[in-house]
């Protein structure tokens, strides 16, 4: 940056991204000073190296903000795991399906693991059918991120949520806050006198 640039010439890019062309470093530094900006080498490996006129402090601030936002979304997404057997009964299947829906609507990925016992291993198509049925049942909340694949005695399928974790959390907070407001309003209405005689109109 600025005086640390040790090459005679740079390919200069202006503050709005416009191409200025090949200029001597001294001239580029003078332009940067006149515009109260920094000269930053953005592609040192190019020939000649590419340098850009920019407000480096603002650039660093915005880059940090973007990285923090990306980390927040990334860190919040968790992969939950659901296990079930091939011969799962209707009631258990419904419970597992509801759990998958709950995790997906909360913005999390779900890995569904189907266990094969004994001779069941020779019938992988039954496992595929069961997992595809589940995919159809939860399609409102998520999508198939990886198709059913055999993994030893298990078959695995991964679902991704339609909503990002941050969005799902914001919606859940709003629902909670709306519910609290409605409860408080109902409580207030209950405590008001029924005949309304105390109200001065």
N, C-alpha and C positions, 0 to 999 in steps of 0.2 A: 504494500500500500504506500502511496505517495513517495517519499524519499527512499523507501526500501527497494523500489523497483530498479533492478540493475541491468536493464537491457537498453540498447541505444534507441530502438524504435518500438512502437506498439500500434496495433490496429485499434483505433479508438472508437468507442461507442458512446453516444451522448446520453444525457440523463433520461431522455424519453425513449431510449432504445434505438435511436437513429444512428446509422453508420456514418462516422465522420471520415474514416479512411486511415491510411498509414501516416503516423506523425512521429516526430522525435519526442522522446520522453520529456525533455525540457519544455517543449511547447505544450504538451498535454498537461504537465504540472502547472504551467502558467494559466491555462484555460480553467483548470480545476480551482486555482486560487481566486481567479476573477469571478467565478460562479459560486464561490464559497462552498465548494464540494470537495470530495476526496477522489483521488485517482486510484482505482482498485483493479488489480490484475485478476481477471475472472477466468482466463484460460491460459495459464503459464506455459502449457505444453504446445500451444499452437505456434506457427511460424509466419509472421511475427506474433508474439504473445498478444492476447486480446485484453484490453483494459477498458474500464467503464467509469464515467463520471457519475458519482452518486453520493448521497448523504449516508456515509457508512454506519453512523450511529443508528439512524432510522432503519437502515437495511438489517442490521443485527437484531434490533428490537422486533421487527416484523418476522424475521426468520425464527427467532426464539418463540414468538407467539404461535406460529404455525406448528413448530415442533411440539410445543406443549399441548396444543389442541389434538394433534395426531396421537400423542402418547396417551392422552385422556381417553380417546375413543378406543385405542388399542388395548390399554390396560383394563378397561372396563368389560371387554368382551371375554367371557369365560366359556370354556367348553364343558358342558355338563355331560354326564354319562347315564344312560338308561340301559338296564340289562333285562332280557326276557328269554324265555324258552320257546321252542318251536311249537309246542303243544299248549300254548297259553290259553286259559279259558276266557270267556267273553268279559267277565267282570274285571279280571286282572288286566286284560287288554285295554279296556276303557280307562282304567286308572293310569296305566302307562301313557296312553294317548293324551290324557289331560295334563300329565306332568310335562310331556314334550311340548304341548301348546303353551303351558305356563312359562317354561324356560324360553321358548322362541319369542313369545310376546314380551318377555323381559329383556330381549335383545341379545340373548346368549345362543351360542352354537350348541347343538346336541349331537352326541355320538351314541347311536343305538347299536347295542351289541346283542346279537342273537346267538344263544348257545345251542349247539347240536349235541345230543346224547346218543351214544351207541350207534345203531344203524341209521339214525337220522342223517348222519354225515353223507350218506349216499344219495340223499334227496335235496341237494342244494336249491333246486328250482322251487321247493316249498318255502324255503327261507326267503328267496327273492320275492315270491308272491306276497308273503306276509309283510315284508318291509315296503313293498310298493303300495300295498293297501294302506299302511300307516302314512306313507308320503302323501297319498291322496287325501286321507282324513285330516292331515295337519297343513294342507297346502295354503290355507288362508293365513297361517302364521309364519310359514317359512318355506324354503325351497331346498331341493336336494343338492347338496354341495359336492358329495361324492357318492356314486352309485354303490349298490351292495357289492362287497368284495369278500372273498373267503380269507380268513385269517386263522389257520389251524383248525381248531374245533369250533370256531366262532365265525359269524358273518357280520360285517360292520358296514354301517351306512351313516353318513354325516349330513345333518341338516343345518342350513344357515338361516338366521332370522331375516325377515323382510325389513325390520326396523333396526336402526343403529341403536346401540346400548344407550347412548346419551339421550336420544329422542324418546326411547321407551321409558327411561327414568323420568324425563321431564313430564311425559304424559301421565305417569303414575302419580307424580307429585301433584299435578293439576287435579287429577281425580280425587286424591286425598283431601286437598284443600277445598274443592267444591263440596265434598261430602261433609267436611267439618263446618263449612259455612251453612249448608242446608240444615245440619243438626242444630247449630246455634240459633238459626232463624226459627226452627220448629220449637226450640226451648223457649225463645222469647215470646212467641205467639201463645204458648201454653201458659206462661206466667202473666199475660195480659188479662185484665178483668173481662169476663165473658160479655157483659152488657155494654161495655165501652163507655160507661157514664163518667169515667175519670178523664176522658179525652176532651180537651177544650178545643172546639172547632171554630 
